[in-house]
Amino acid sequence: MHRTSFRKRWLTLSILLAFAVSLASPAAGSAAEAKRLHSSLDADQFTPPSAKIASTFDHSLKREALKQGAVSSNHSLLSKIIEPRNFVPASDSPEPVDVIVELKTDPVSVHRTKTKKGLMKSDDLHQSELSAEQTAFEASLAKLSAKPKRQYKQVFNGYSLTIPGNQVEGLLLLPGVKAVYPDLELKVSPIDSFTPNMDESAPFMGAGYLWDLGFDGTGIKVGVLDTGIDYRHPSLAPAYKGGYDFVDDDADPMETPPDPNDPEAATDHGTHVSGTIAGRGDPLNPDSGTGWVRGVAYGSDLYAYRVLGPGGTGSTEDVLAAIERSVLDDMDIINLSLGSSVNDQYDATAIALNNAMLDGVVAVTANGNDGPDDYTVGSPGTADIAISVGASSPPLNIPTIQADGIDKAYASMMAYSPELGDLQGQPLELVDAGLGTAADFEGKDLSGKAALIARGSISFTEKSLNAQAAGAAAAVIYNNEPGNFGGTLGSEGDYIPTMSLSQEVGLALKAQADANESYLVTFGIELEQDFIGEFSSIGPTLPGLTIKPDLSAPGVAIRSSVPAFDGNYENAYADLQGTSMASPHIAGAAALLLQKYGTMEPFEVKSLLMNNAFELADREGQRYSSMAQGAGRADLGPTIEAKAVAMVEQATSAVPGGESMPYLTGSISFGQKEAGAADKRTVTLKDIAGTASAYSIATVWHGEAAGTLTTSKTNVAVSAGGSALFDIALQVDPYAADGRYEGKVILAEGGGHTLHLPFVVYVGDVDIPDAISHVALEPPIFSPNGDGVTDTANIAFNVNLASPYFSLDVYDAVTAEWKGTILETADGIAPGSYIIEGWDGQVTNPSGSAPLEEGLYVILPWAGNDAASAAPLEAQASPFVIDVSPPVSALDKPAYTVQKGMATITGQIKSDYMIDLFGDYSAVGVAALYKNKGWVQADGVIAPDGSFSIQVPYKPGLKPVEVYVYDLAGNGTLEPAHTVKIKKGKPNKPKGELE
């Protein structure tokens, strides 16, 4: 999967916040078609100052309000929440909402699996019972104003429908209803990558071993649920066999083409994923007619199910429909390079993927791109039974930076950047070049030196070209948030070597360059492989604490096919990275194994890959946690040498409180255990080679042991065509410290081959995320004064654990005093990713509802089992600013002076809340609008003392010039603060009149 947290380009099922306070100002002298002031202030460069925020908050008034029992569900706000997960929050709004309804009877796939496993007797009436249940449900919908849209039977029993928000609760009263889920929006945003060793990833994973044996995926049907496919691409056309477009409801799943009215409309993600799986090109002969890309299973048949439309957006409704269709179309494998920022095992798409696996379809999905913190795996990567995939690196040439005062640092070469060449090993002086604008290079000698540039304000391409124009030999761009990033120069061109770097290293280099004259750095190159991508999401899942991902695969710097809407496929390839790129590697690997073994079950495919995965370690040689790498990076060489597959019996439930369903997998998740507790799992060892084999069994703890892990056998033999069982028993030490403990079970075969099963147990109090997290207000500075400019803000937050009581409260950030509640409910809120749209600054307290005054505040969530036990989550406090008044200013007397054909308007900014908040004039702007065949904007400058000047052409008789003094919240952008008449007069004499 590719995150944006948000600002990287990656595939996401999550909500993307998009809000721009200002637009880039046109250059002075350019004509505007209509009168409109464009703010020159970059909102992204400002955050509320943390130094002014209280370290702790006074909760006495909030607790008193809770004692009074004044809990309100705030239905008017709840009706505005979009993107909830699991259950739809209560609403008294009649506005229509889209929901997914699940009915009680098992879908066809689950019933078939239960019968096959002997969990229930064969029932020829099941189909008619399911149909009768759906018919009764449809008939009962007449009681509500609901409109059914899609019907599901195969992997999900239920409907998508539209219903007034205030009638959702009524669905739960209808016959057969098991659960109601919101219909989520999906969004794709891949991460641009640095240039890879382009054709390394599939052979590196061992695909060549199977190719050499004649296995290329022939006869295996792979469905790609994504943005569609450019089926005309020469690398994909021979593989493409059909599909369906669930966005437009037709049989043409073509990618979304460019739209001149929407630069974000065109998509390419599904084509890139498809090339990784089934591209039929030849990297050694790209002009052969089939292009460049050769997929992992280049002989497989490719089917495309378009579930994401323009801009890469779609819905749960269409994803469920596509999973259903893929099962009915007899897909052997489906790939969903989709993900969300919400860690939820009970997401509707996760349930559907589990059921698809139970029905015999290998379901592969991306683990997410919200790493590297724990608990960042996102749905549907949380699906217990499906194969979730993390991203690791194939062999890559990694740029290094060495210099005095810092440890050796690792950078990333940006896409389309040339290699270091002769710069490798050559000391270069490092020069701080700010944001890399043309003005930042003025007066600096960059000839033959390296430019150190901060991310932000302008594009990477502009930064690199500005550095090149200033004479720099190389450019290093460091991040504006923690960690490194994958950048691109956009297209092929004549560039200097341009690298991206983490914020931490960038700031360290800046400090050294500022403190040391002629500070030297040396660039180098190191060949590296098998490191987990910094973006790759980490487990475990919530609430079950299951190991995820299951596997890792190459997902860093992957080149594959992209559309060529103009028909020219010569350069129709792109370098992307993300778990979206890793997932199709596993889908391709599964296709090779299915062709080789013929009748292998999905659980066997998953477990076999996990048993034989290569375990990964970081640059310091420290083993990555199983929650980062799963069982390790898929390695097909050892995989096809295995004589047996080891599978552990785990259990999952379709929905909270649902029936337990056993399944087999290649890892052991013991979940959370108290000190002194015991648990047990059963392992099945099954022959896959048609020959007898014998294994010794050992257990290993990675680091400190939580207790003892014993096996019922020390040796186990498997007959040809047979299987054998043994138990693994965990006994937690009664004095074990709280925490996570990891290890593995090793099965060593007499011929030297080994299989492994990773295991994880959490002991005692688990350090899980707060029930509520990722609280953010967008924009964080706004002006609810009714003028139509930045009057409202959107509030985003994640619910990680179901919380019966929940509220969002506002505190004065300076005095720490509770001001009131934005949203409060004692009816419960389910795990999910939420947005409250259009909050206008109103809060409710025992005195009633009222708007907040101008000031610095924080939003702070509360959660608990009930109002009495609820507690504030201070670590999740998110600051914001309300500023409702424009700056106070005055023009000088005279208001302007004239020199060399220009009139310079001058004045003084007297006061503004933004000045008080930031301590300077950086969050205030000045500009003038004047007529010249249309309105023209001239931006001014503000001196450190608050005096300002704006230059406009001196044209006697010029119509009154409007002077605007505005702030970051948008105050002062609608009406001019002053007007100035430019009168006739002689040049160089002060003239001016204030109106």
C-alpha positions, -999 to +999 in steps of 0.1 A: +000+000+000+011+034-008+001+072+032-003+100+028-004+110+071-005+118+056+016+137+031+034+109+013+018+095-018+004+060-010-026+040-015-051+045+013-085+036+024-083+065+048-096+100+048-075+126+031-078+161+045-076+187+019-078+224+029-058+253+015-059+286+033-042+305+005-033+304-031+000+313-046+001+350-054+004+361-090+035+382-098+030+419-094+018+434-127-001+403-139-037+410-148-065+393-129-098+385-145-118+393-113-112+413-082-098+388-057-069+391-032-045+361-031-029+356+002+009+353+000+011+335+034+019+298+033-003+282+059+018+250+058+047+269+073+028+278+105+018+257+135+005+270+168+035+278+190+040+249+215+059+270+239+028+289+249+007+257+255+002+245+291+020+213+301-011+200+320-048+210+319-073+217+346-101+192+343-122+203+373-149+221+353-152+191+329-155+166+358-182+188+374-201+189+342-199+150+340-212+148+376-242+169+366-250+141+340-252+166+312-241+142+285-255+151+251-251+130+220-246+162+199-266+146+170-262+176+148-224+172+148-226+134+147-246+137+115-216+155+100-191+128+108-179+110+077-158+080+072-168+061+104-159+024+106-179-006+119-212+010+132-227+042+120-229+069+147-263+081+158-278+110+139-310+130+139-303+144+104-326+133+075-297+137+051-290+104+032-260+083+042-245+052+025-242+021+046-234-016+043-258-040+061-246-075+070-272-102+075-269-132+099-269-162+075-234-173+064-225-162+029-220-189+004-183-191+007-183-194+045-211-221+044-191-240+018-160-239+039-177-249+072-192-279+054-158-289+039-141-287+073-168-307+090-180-278+111-215-283+099-235-309+079-241-303+043-273-283+038-288-282+004-313-257+016-286-231+025-290-211-008-328-210-004-324-199+033-300-172+024-323-160-004-353-161+019-335-140+045-325-114+019-361-113+005-375-108+040-350-080+046-358-063+013-395-064+021-390-050+056-371-020+041-405-006+032-407+005+068-378+028+062-369+053+035-340+031+023-329+025-012-309-008-019-280-005-043-258-036-044-266-071-031-239-095-018-241-133-013-207-149-019-182-135+005-205-111+024-242-116+030-259-082+028-266-050+009-253-016+003-280+010+006-288+047+010-309+057+040-316+089+059-291+093+088-319+094+114-332+060+103-300+040+105-308+028+140-340+013+125-320-011+104-309-030+135-346-038+142-352-054+108-352-092+105-318-109+099-296-078+105-263-087+121-244-054+117-244-021+100-212-006+086-205+028+069-197+028+032-161+041+033-143+062+008-111+048-007-083+069-020-050+060-038-019+081-034+013+062-043+047+073-029+071+086-055+103+066-054+140+072-060+155+054-089+158+016-084+180-011-098+150-016-120+146-053-128+159-067-095+129-073-073+113-104-088+146-123-093+158-112-059+127-128-044+137-161-061+111-160-090+139-171-113+141-205-097+106-212-107+110-196-141+139-220-148+117-249-139+091-238-164+066-222-140+055-186-149+019-186-136+004-200-168-032-210-162-035-190-130-062-162-128-052-131-109-077-103-101-064-068-094-089-047-074-076-012-080-078+020-102-082-001-133-057-010-160-043+004-192-049-029-211-033-014-242+001-012-226+024-036-245+036-053-213+001-060-202-020-064-233-011-101-238-019-109-201-052-090-198-082-112-201-111-091-189-126-076-158-153-051-147-156-014-139-176-010-106-172+028-107-190+032-141-208-002-140-195-014-173-171-040-187-143-015-195-119-011-165-097+014-181-077+038-159-092+073-154-077+095-182-065+131-176-091+157-171-081+193-181-104+206-154-090+183-127-052+177-126-056+150-099-082+129-119-059+106-139-049+073-123-020+049-128-018+027-097-037-003-110-015-005-141+017-003-120+004-031-097-006-052-127+028-050-143+045-063-111+022-093-111+019-103-148+039-079-170+051-098-201+079-075-212+116-082-215+140-060-195+168-071-217+150-063-249+124-036-242+120-029-279+107-064-287+071-053-288+061-063-253+078-035-235+101-036-204+082-049-174+084-086-166+061-095-136+067-122-110+041-144-127+044-132-163+024-161-177-006-156-155-040-143-167-048-108-156-083-096-147-088-059-136-117-048-113-119-011-112-131+001-078-113+034-076-123+062-100-111+097-107-084+109-083-081+073-071-113+075-049-139+048-044-161+031-019-164+000+003-196-008-016-176-013-048-147-031-032-172-057-017-189-060-050-155-067-067-145-093-042-179-110-048-174-108-085-138-121-083-150-152-065-178-158-090-153-153-118-132-181-103-101-160-096-073-180-080-058-149-065-069-114-058-047-085-049-059-054-030-032-028-027-056-009-005-052+003+031-065+026+058-050+044+087-074+027+110-063-005+128-095-026+128-099-064+124-137-060+120-137-038+089-163-050+063-136-054+037-114-074+061-144-097+067-149-102+030-112-110+024-113-136+052-143-152+036-127-152+002-097-171+016-121-195+032-137-200-002-104-210-018-092-176-032-057-165-022-064-129-009-033-106-008-034-071+006-011-043+016-003-038+052-003+000+052+021+030+049+018+045+083+050+031+098+073+029+116+053+030+148+035+001+164-002-005+158-001+013+124-013-016+103-045-005+085-076-023+074-080-044+054-045-054+061-058-064+095-078-093+080-068-123+101-069-149+073-057-129+043-020-124+035-009-089+046+023-077+031+050-052+044+076-035+022+113-043+022+140-032-001+155-051-031+192-045-039+196-007-041+225+017-045+220+039-014+237+073-013+256+080+020+268+112+036+298+114+059+309+145+077+324+157+110+300+158+139+274+134+125+271+096+121+272+082+086+238+091+071+218+073+044+200+094+018+177+085-012+184+094-048+154+112-062+136+098-092+151+111-125+182+123-107+215+113-122+239+092-102+267+107-081+293+098-107+326+116-100+312+132-069+314+099-051+342+101-025+349+137-033+347+162-003+323+191-011+315+222+009+279+222+022+260+254+019+226+260+036+202+273+010+170+276+030+140+265+010+159+265-022+140+294-038+159+317-062+161+343-035+177+319-011+207+315-034+213+352-039+247+364-026+259+328-019+288+311-036+276+275-046+301+269-074+312+232-071+295+229-037+265+210-023+233+228-015+214+218+017+177+226+011+147+223+034+115+207+020+085+229+014+073+260-004+083+250-040+087+218-059+117+195-057+123+202-094+125+239-088+148+235-058+172+213-078+172+236-108+177+267-087+207+250-070+221+240-104+216+276-117+236+288-087+265+265-097+259+237-072+273+203-079+247+185-059+215+191-039+204+175-007+167+181+003+158+172+039+123+165+051+100+189+070+087+161+092+105+132+109+120+105+087+131+104+051+109+105+020+109+094-016+110+124-039+109+129-077+121+155-101+089+149-121+103+139-155+135+133-173+158+163-176+193+178-172+197+178-134+225+177-108+225+147-084+196+154-061+190+134-029+164+133-002+173+131+035+156+127+068+147+158+089+169+147+117+200+144+096+192+175+076+189+197+107+221+182+122+239+191+089+224+226+090+237+231+125+272+220+116+272+241+084+260+272+103+287+267+130+316+258+108+330+277+079+336+256+048+319+225+063+328+195+041+306+164+034+316+133+014+291+114-007+293+077-012+273+047-024+265+014-006+247-015-021+220-025+004+191-049+005+165-064+028+157-034+050+121-027+060+108+005+044+105+034+069+069+039+057+058+002+061+031-002+087+037-022+119+014-045+138-002-059+158-039-057+149-065-043+173-082-056+192-068-091+188-030-083+189-025-106+159+009-106+140+007-084+109+022-082+084+024-119+075+052-114+051+075-088+036+083-084-001+102-058-022+082-026-021+109+001-020+119+016-054+098-006-077+096+002-114+066-010-133+041-001-160+020+031-160-006+043-186+002+062-217-030+080-225-014+095-256-005+061-270+032+065-267+045+037-245+082+043-249+085+057-214+053+043-198+070+032-166+074+048-132+093+041-100+070+039-069+072+025-035+048+014-007+033-017+006+011-014-025+042-024-045+050-052-021+016-069-022+016-078-059+050-095-055+033-119-031+003-123-054+028-132-082+046-156-060+014-173-050+006-177-087+039-195-093+032-218-063-003-226-074+009-236-109+037-257-094+017-275-068-017-277-086-042-281-057-026-261-029-051-244-005-048-207+002-037-214+038-010-237+025+003-210+001+004-185+029+020-208+054+046-222+030+058-187+021+060-178+058+078-210+068+106-203+043+108-165+045+142-149+050+144-131+084+155-095+082+177-073+104+185-035+103+218-018+096+230-025+131+222-062+127+193-061+150+165-084+140+133-066+130+103-074+151+077-099+137+053-070+139+075-052+113+085-080+089+060-108+097+078-141+091+103-123+069+109-115+033+094-141+009+122-162-006+110-186-033+143-205-036+140-223-002+102-223-005+103-248-034+128-270-016+104-276+013+090-311+016+062-300+040+043-270+052+038-262+089+004-245+098-009-233+131-046-234+140-058-199+150-094-187+152-112-155+142-147-141+143-164-124+114-178-095+135-174-086+172-192-112+192-196-134+162-190-172+159-154-183+161-139-196+128-107-217+128-081-211+102-045-221+095-016-198+092+022-196+095+026-178+128+014-180+164-004-150+179-010-157+216-025-122+221-025-107+256-019-130+286-016-123+323+015-134+342+012-170+351-013-178+324-011-207+300-022-213+263-018-239+236-018-242+198-018-272+175+005-274+145-002-294+114+028-305+093+016-316+059+036-333+031+037-313-002+065-331-020+050-366-022+078-380-001+083-388+036+103-364+058+113-361+094+119-330+116+133-321+149+115-294+168+130-266+188+118-233+203+138-200+205+130-168+224+144-136+208+158-119+238+142-123+272+117-152+276+081-147+289+081-182+303+084-216+288+073-228+254+072-266+251+062-290+223+043-322+227+070-339+205+107-333+200+106-350+167+079-355+141+077-376+110+054-370+080+046-398+056+043-393+018+010-377+011+002-375+049+003-351+077+013-351+114+002-330+144+019-317+175+010-291+202+029-260+214+022-251+250+029-216+265+033-211+302+039-175+312+061-170+342+041-157+371+068-130+376+071-120+339+073-083+333+047-066+313+056-063+276+059-080+242+079-112+239+088-128+206+104-160+194+101-188+168+095-225+165+121-242+143+115-275+124+148-288+111+145-315+084+172-342+082+183-330+048+192-296+061+161-277+052+143-257+080+108-243+085+100-216+111+069-203+128+072-169+145+053-164+177+044-133+198+028-130+233+019-098+252+021-101+289+002-080+314-008-044+306-003-039+269+010-005+258-017-001+232-025+033+215-049+056+233-085+049+226-086+081+206-056+093+185-045+115+156-067+144+166-061+172+141-079+204+131-075+215+095-067+243+091-054+247+127-058+285+124-092+297+113-117+326+116-153+318+125-166+353+120-191+347+092-173+365+065-170+334+043-133+331+046-119+302+067-151+303+088-149+266+097-124+238+102-126+201+099-117+179+129-102+145+122-096+118+147-091+080+149-109+057+173-086+028+180-107+010+206-145+010+210-154+035+237-188+037+253-182+073+265-164+097+241-161+134+239-140+161+222-133+190+245-117+224+242-093+239+267-077+273+268-041+264+259-026+292+280-047+291+312-054+253+309-091+260+317-118+238+302-141+258+279-166+233+267-174+203+246-175+200+208-189+165+206-200+141+233-218+108+234-225+080+259-240+058+232-206+045+222-183+051+192-168+022+172-132+020+160-128+040+128-114+071+111-136+101+115-140+137+103-163+163+117-168+187+088-174+224+091-170+230+129-177+267+135-159+272+168-190+266+190-187+247+223-212+235+248-209+237+286-234+239+315-241+275+306-252+266+271-236+269+237-214+298+227-186+306+202-150+306+214-133+339+217-101+348+199-073+328+214-050+297+215-068+265+224-064+227+223-088+199+214-085+172+240-104+138+238-120+120+267-128+083+267-140+056+291-166+029+299-190+056+311-191+092+320-180+085+356-149+066+346-139+086+316-105+101+315-087+128+295-062+117+269-037+146+273-011+131+250-036+135+221-042+172+227-041+191+194-036+229+194-055+254+172-061+291+169-092+312+165-086+347+152-117+367+141-104+402+135-082+418+108-050+435+116-053+472+127-031+494+106-026+530+095-012+547+064+016+571+067+011+608+059+016+612+030+003+578+021+027+574-008+058+587-024+068+587-061+102+577-076+112+564-109+077+558-122+066+539-091+044+550-062+054+534-029+025+532-004+037+530+032+021+525+066+023+508+100+006+476+113-005+485+148-019+452+162-032+417+154-037+386+174-013+368+150+015+393+160+008+386+197+008+348+191+040+344+170+059+374+183+065+389+149+048+399+116+054+366+098+017+357+099+005+391+085+005+402+049+000+433+029-010+439-007-026+463-031-052+458-058-054+483-087-071+484-121-052+479-153-076+463-178-085+441-149-075+438-113-038+435-106-022+425-073+010+440-059+023+423-028+041+444-002+068+438+024+067+442+061+097+453+081+106+438+116+091+469+132+057+465+115+062+492+089+051+482+054+055+493+018+038+484-014+049+495-049+024+502-077+029+519-110+027+557-108+000+566-132-017+600-127-054+595-126-050+559-116-083+547-100-081+544-062-057+517-051-071+493-025-047+484+003-053+451+021-037+442+055-046+406+063-035+377+085-030+339+083-066+332+093-079+351+062-091+382+081-087+413+060-087+396+026-123+406+016-124+443+022-096+468+018-082+484+050-075+516+031-079+532-003-054+555-018-059+580-047-029+585-068-030+621-078-013+640-106+021+655-096+057+657-103+079+626-098+100+623-067+077+645-047+056+630-019+020+629-028-008+610-013-043+612+000-060+588+023-096+579+021 
